[in-house]
């Protein structure tokens, strides 16, 4: 999920920076942790992929049963 903003106080799962209201956030899935949702700020998308996380909606995330609402 790209775009939109954080509706409540959320921290980036990579750098732990507070994601500001209205700021773009992308949800990645940590497949090694059962598809756990990882909100990520725009500066950390590359690092999230390097950690093996997949973008929410990616077929690999859905294949594990970790759909958008998991």
DSSP file (Angstrom, degrees, kcal/mol; ACC not computed):
  #  RESIDUE AA STRUCTURE BP1 BP2  ACC     N-H-->O    O-->H-N    N-H-->O    O-->H-N    TCO  KAPPA ALPHA  PHI   PSI    X-CA   Y-CA   Z-CA
    1    1 A X              0   0    0      0, 0.0    26,-0.8     0, 0.0     2,-0.3   0.000 360.0 360.0 360.0 121.8    0.0    0.0    0.0
    2    2 A X        +     0   0    0     24,-0.2    24,-0.1    22,-0.1     3,-0.1  -0.846 360.0  18.8-115.7 153.5    1.5    3.3   -1.1
    3    3 A X  S    S+     0   0    0     -2,-0.3    22,-0.7     1,-0.2    20,-0.1  -0.319  75.4  90.8  84.1-170.2    0.3    6.7   -0.4
    4    4 A X  S    S-     0   0    0     20,-0.1    21,-0.4    18,-0.1     2,-0.3  -0.024  71.5-101.5  66.3 177.4   -2.1    7.8    2.3
    5    5 A X        -     0   0    0     19,-0.1     2,-0.5    -3,-0.1    16,-0.1  -0.835  33.7 -82.0-132.0 171.6   -0.8    8.8    5.6
    6    6 A X        -     0   0    0     14,-0.6    16,-0.3    17,-0.4    17,-0.1  -0.639  32.6-160.1 -74.5 121.6   -0.5    7.4    9.0
    7    7 A X  S    S+     0   0    0     -2,-0.5     2,-0.3    14,-0.1    -1,-0.2   0.762  75.9  16.8 -75.8 -24.9   -3.8    7.8   10.8
    8    8 A X  S    S-     0   0    0     12,-0.1     2,-0.3    -3,-0.1     0, 0.0  -0.831 111.1 -57.1-137.8 175.8   -2.2    7.4   14.2
    9    9 A X        +     0   0    0     -2,-0.3     2,-0.3     9,-0.1    11,-0.1  -0.403  65.6 167.0 -62.6 118.3    1.2    7.6   15.7
   10   10 A X  E     -A   19   0A   0      9,-0.7     9,-3.3    -2,-0.3     2,-0.4  -0.979  24.4-146.5-135.4 144.6    3.4    5.1   13.8
   11   11 A X  E     -A   18   0A   0     -2,-0.3     7,-0.2     7,-0.3    28,-0.2  -0.867  29.9-103.8-110.5 148.1    7.1    4.5   13.6
   12   12 A X     >  -     0   0    0      5,-2.7     4,-1.2    -2,-0.4    28,-0.2  -0.479  24.8-138.5 -64.1 134.8    9.1    3.3   10.7
   13   13 A X  T  4 S+     0   0    0     26,-3.0    -1,-0.1    -2,-0.2    27,-0.1   0.598  98.1  41.6 -73.8 -10.8   10.0   -0.4   11.3
   14   14 A X  T  4 S+     0   0    0     25,-0.2    -1,-0.1     3,-0.1    26,-0.1   0.876 131.8  14.9 -98.3 -61.8   13.5    0.2    9.9
   15   15 A X  T  4 S-     0   0    0      2,-0.1    -2,-0.1    26,-0.0     3,-0.1   0.561  90.1-132.7 -95.1  -9.5   14.8    3.6   11.2
   16   16 A X     <  +     0   0    0     -4,-1.2     2,-0.1     1,-0.2    -3,-0.1   0.562  51.9 152.1  67.9  11.1   12.1    3.9   14.0
   17   17 A X        -     0   0    0     -6,-0.1    -5,-2.7     1,-0.1     2,-0.3  -0.463  55.5-101.9 -69.3 143.1   11.5    7.5   13.0
   18   18 A X  E     -A   11   0A   0     -7,-0.2     2,-0.6    -2,-0.1    -7,-0.3  -0.504  31.3-133.7 -65.6 127.1    8.0    8.8   13.7
   19   19 A X  E     -A   10   0A   0     -9,-3.3    -9,-0.7    -2,-0.3     3,-0.1  -0.770  26.2-132.5 -85.1 120.5    5.9    8.8   10.5
   20   20 A X    >   -     0   0    0     -2,-0.6     3,-2.3     1,-0.1   -14,-0.6  -0.368  28.5 -87.2 -76.8 150.2    4.2   12.2   10.4
   21   21 A X  T 3  S+     0   0    0      1,-0.3    -1,-0.1   -16,-0.1   -14,-0.1  -0.334 117.1  17.6 -54.9 132.2    0.4   12.6    9.7
   22   22 A X  T 3  S+     0   0    0    -16,-0.3    -1,-0.3     1,-0.3     2,-0.2   0.259  94.6 129.9  87.7 -10.9    0.0   12.8    5.9
   23   23 A X    <   -     0   0    0     -3,-2.3   -17,-0.4   -17,-0.1    -1,-0.3  -0.517  66.7-103.6 -76.9 143.0    3.4   11.3    5.1
   24   24 A X        -     0   0    0     -2,-0.2    18,-0.5   -19,-0.1     2,-0.4  -0.384  42.3-178.1 -63.8 140.2    3.6    8.5    2.6
   25   25 A X  E     -B   41   0B   0    -22,-0.7     2,-0.4   -21,-0.4    16,-0.2  -0.997  14.6-154.0-139.8 141.4    4.1    5.1    4.2
   26   26 A X  E     -B   40   0B   0     14,-2.4    14,-2.1    -2,-0.4     2,-0.6  -0.959  14.6-137.6-116.3 135.3    4.5    1.7    2.5
   27   27 A X  E     -B   39   0B   0    -26,-0.8    29,-3.2    -2,-0.4     2,-0.3  -0.815  22.3-172.4 -92.6 124.6    3.6   -1.5    4.3
   28   28 A X  E     -BC  38  55B   0     10,-2.2    10,-2.9    -2,-0.6     2,-0.5  -0.779  17.8-130.2-108.5 159.0    6.0   -4.4    3.9
   29   29 A X  E     -BC  37  54B   0     25,-3.5    25,-2.2    -2,-0.3     2,-1.1  -0.947   5.4-145.6-113.0 129.7    5.5   -8.0    5.0
   30   30 A X  E > > -B   36   0B   0      6,-2.4     3,-1.8    -2,-0.5     5,-1.7  -0.793  15.6-172.2 -91.9  95.7    8.2   -9.8    7.0
   31   31 A X  G > 5S+     0   0    0     -2,-1.1     3,-1.0    21,-0.4    -1,-0.2   0.742  80.9  62.4 -66.6 -23.1    7.8  -13.3    5.7
   32   32 A X  G 3 5S+     0   0    0      1,-0.3    -1,-0.3     2,-0.1    -2,-0.0   0.630 105.3  48.8 -75.0 -11.9   10.2  -14.7    8.3
   33   33 A X  G < 5S-     0   0    0     -3,-1.8     3,-0.5     3,-0.1    -1,-0.3  -0.167 132.3 -86.0-118.4  36.7    7.8  -13.6   11.0
   34   34 A X  T < 5S-     0   0    0     -3,-1.0    -3,-0.2     1,-0.2    -2,-0.1   0.741  85.8 -53.7  70.8  24.0    4.6  -15.0    9.5
   35   35 A X  S   <S-     0   0    0     -5,-1.7    -4,-0.2     1,-0.2    -1,-0.2   0.719  79.2-175.2  84.7  20.9    3.8  -12.0    7.3
   36   36 A X  E     -B   30   0B   0     -6,-1.1    -6,-2.4    -3,-0.5     2,-0.2  -0.230  29.5-111.7 -54.1 135.2    4.0   -9.4   10.1
   37   37 A X  E     -B   29   0B   0     -8,-0.2     2,-0.4    33,-0.1    -8,-0.2  -0.514  32.4-170.5 -72.4 133.6    3.1   -5.9    8.8
   38   38 A X  E     -B   28   0B   0    -10,-2.9   -10,-2.2    -2,-0.2     2,-0.1  -0.869  11.8-150.1-128.8  96.3    6.1   -3.5    8.8
   39   39 A X  E     -B   27   0B   0     -2,-0.4   -26,-3.0   -12,-0.2     2,-0.4  -0.469  22.6-169.1 -65.0 136.9    5.2    0.2    8.1
   40   40 A X  E     -B   26   0B   0    -14,-2.1   -14,-2.4   -28,-0.2   -28,-0.1  -0.993  18.4-129.7-137.7 132.7    8.2    1.8    6.4
   41   41 A X  E >   -B   25   0B   0     -2,-0.4     3,-1.8   -16,-0.2     4,-0.3  -0.348  36.4-103.5 -74.9 161.3    9.0    5.4    5.6
   42   42 A X  G >  S+     0   0    0    -18,-0.5     3,-0.8     1,-0.3     4,-0.3   0.790 118.9  59.4 -58.0 -29.7   10.0    6.4    2.0
   43   43 A X  G 3  S+     0   0    0      1,-0.2    -1,-0.3     2,-0.1     4,-0.2   0.679 106.6  47.7 -72.4 -16.4   13.7    6.6    3.0
   44   44 A X  G <> S+     0   0    0     -3,-1.8     4,-2.5     1,-0.1    -1,-0.2   0.308  74.2 103.3-111.5   8.4   13.8    3.0    4.1
   45   45 A X  H <> S+     0   0    0     -3,-0.8     4,-2.1    -4,-0.3     5,-0.2   0.908  84.4  50.4 -58.7 -42.3   12.1    1.1    1.3
   46   46 A X  H  > S+     0   0    0     -4,-0.3     4,-2.1     1,-0.2    -1,-0.2   0.924 111.7  47.3 -62.5 -44.8   15.5   -0.1   -0.1
   47   47 A X  H  > S+     0   0    0     -4,-0.2     4,-1.6     2,-0.2    -1,-0.2   0.882 108.4  55.7 -65.2 -38.0   16.6   -1.4    3.4
   48   48 A X  H  <>S+     0   0    0     -4,-2.5     5,-2.1     1,-0.2     3,-0.2   0.926 109.8  45.7 -59.8 -44.5   13.2   -3.1    3.9
   49   49 A X  H ><5S+     0   0    0     -4,-2.1     3,-1.6     1,-0.2    -1,-0.2   0.882 108.7  56.4 -66.0 -37.1   13.7   -5.0    0.6
   50   50 A X  H 3<5S+     0   0    0     -4,-2.1    -1,-0.2     1,-0.3    -2,-0.2   0.808 102.6  56.3 -63.6 -28.8   17.3   -5.8    1.7
   51   51 A X  T 3<5S-     0   0    0     -4,-1.6    -1,-0.3    -3,-0.2    -2,-0.2   0.494 123.9-106.9 -79.5  -3.6   15.9   -7.4    4.8
   52   52 A X  T < 5S+     0   0    0     -3,-1.6   -21,-0.4     1,-0.3    -3,-0.2   0.538  71.6 144.7  90.0   6.9   13.8   -9.7    2.7
   53   53 A X      < -     0   0    0     -5,-2.1     2,-0.4    -6,-0.2    -1,-0.3  -0.515  38.3-144.2 -76.1 148.3   10.5   -7.9    3.4
   54   54 A X  E     -C   29   0B   0    -25,-2.2   -25,-3.5    -2,-0.2     3,-0.1  -0.892  22.3-100.8-116.0 146.8    8.1   -7.8    0.5
   55   55 A X  E >   -C   28   0B   0     -2,-0.4     3,-2.5   -27,-0.3     6,-0.3  -0.347  47.6 -96.0 -64.1 139.1    5.7   -4.9   -0.3
   56   56 A X  T 3  S+     0   0    0    -29,-3.2    -1,-0.1     1,-0.3     3,-0.1  -0.330 115.3  30.9 -54.8 132.6    2.1   -5.5    0.8
   57   57 A X  T 3  S+     0   0    0      1,-0.4    -1,-0.3    -3,-0.1     2,-0.1   0.238  84.7 135.8  96.6 -12.0    0.2   -6.8   -2.2
   58   58 A X    X>  -     0   0    0     -3,-2.5     4,-1.9     1,-0.1     3,-1.0  -0.471  65.2-123.1 -65.6 137.9    3.2   -8.6   -3.6
   59   59 A X  H 3> S+     0   0    0      1,-0.3     4,-2.0     2,-0.2    -1,-0.1   0.812 111.1  60.0 -54.9 -31.2    2.2  -12.2   -4.7
   60   60 A X  H 3> S+     0   0    0      2,-0.2     4,-0.6     1,-0.2    -1,-0.3   0.877 105.7  47.5 -65.6 -35.5    4.9  -13.6   -2.4
   61   61 A X  H X4>S+     0   0    0     -3,-1.0     5,-1.6    -6,-0.3     3,-0.8   0.913 113.2  47.7 -69.5 -42.1    3.2  -12.1    0.6
   62   62 A X  H ><5S+     0   0    0     -4,-1.9     3,-1.4     1,-0.2    -2,-0.2   0.809 102.8  63.2 -69.7 -29.4   -0.2  -13.3   -0.5
   63   63 A X  H 3<5S+     0   0    0     -4,-2.0    -1,-0.2     1,-0.3    -2,-0.2   0.733 100.3  53.9 -67.2 -21.9    1.1  -16.8   -1.1
   64   64 A X  T <<5S-     0   0    0     -3,-0.8    -1,-0.3    -4,-0.6    -2,-0.2   0.455 121.4-107.0 -90.0  -1.1    1.9  -17.1    2.6
   65   65 A X  T < 5S+     0   0    0     -3,-1.4     2,-1.2    -4,-0.2    -3,-0.2   0.569  83.2 129.5  85.4   8.3   -1.6  -16.2    3.6
   66   66 A X      < +     0   0    0     -5,-1.6    -1,-0.1    -6,-0.2    -3,-0.1  -0.514  34.8 168.8 -95.6  65.0   -0.5  -12.8    4.7
   67   67 A X    >   -     0   0    0     -2,-1.2     3,-1.9    -5,-0.2   -11,-0.0  -0.018  54.9 -79.3 -69.7-179.0   -3.0  -10.8    2.8
   68   68 A X  T 3  S+     0   0    0      1,-0.3    -1,-0.1     2,-0.1   -12,-0.0   0.743 131.0  44.5 -57.1 -26.7   -3.6   -7.1    3.4
   69   69 A X  T 3         0   0    0      1,-0.2    -1,-0.3     0, 0.0    -2,-0.1   0.390 360.0 360.0-101.0   4.7   -5.7   -7.7    6.5
   70   70 A X    <         0   0    0     -3,-1.9    -1,-0.2   -35,-0.1    -2,-0.1   0.493 360.0 360.0 -73.5 360.0   -3.5  -10.3    8.2
